[in-house]
Amino acid sequence: MKIIGIDPGSVITGIGVIEESNGTPRLVGYDALKMKSSRPMPERLKMIYDFCTKKIKQLKPDTLAIETAFYGKNIQSTLKLGQVRGAIIIAAMNMNIPVTEYSPREIKKSVTGNGAASKTDVQVYIKNILRMKDDRILSDSSDALAIALCHLYNSQNLVKAKIGRKNKSTWKDFIEHNPGKIYRRTK
């Protein structure tokens, strides 16, 4: 499975691509689109859409993972981020690529084990996991690779959960496996 992770940004949008090989992630590549903040937002949105469309055509991923929008202190930044995410999602959907979203905390936790990890920590883990030798990677690109890894790990856990479960879970199964959580009323 080839996964493209995208770290949306209205000035820098990072892209990271990994491929799973026998359960192990392998780096395919990474890039970033850098734009001037002085450019009008509609122009930047078109640049982001075109950049993502080009990368999807070039790299042919099976799926796209993107960071969810989060509310920050600056509402204008949050609104711009929503527009950027929209441009990226539409680019993927127009290319028939499924899109999955992950929160920043979920991404950090899946890669470092700590949902409050710093950008530097994420970058160190990404470089180790993907055996990268280049120290000059932008944090936006390493964040995009972290998003792709988060999707890979979540996909692997979903498959393991499905394999481990023989049939549908029922309330009877829950009661048998969690006797301490059952309250029985006595007369």
Buried (B, 14 or more C-beta within 10 A) or exposed (E): EBBBBBBBBBBBBBBBBBBBEEEEBEBBBBBBBEBEEEEEEEEBBEBBBEBBBEBBEEBEBEBBBBBBBEEEEEEEEEEBBEBBBBBBBBBBEEBEBEBBBBBBBBBBBBBBEEEEBEEEBBBBBBBEBBEBEEEEBBBBBBBBBBBBBBBBBBBBEEEEEEEEEEEEEEEEEEEEEEEEEEEEEEE
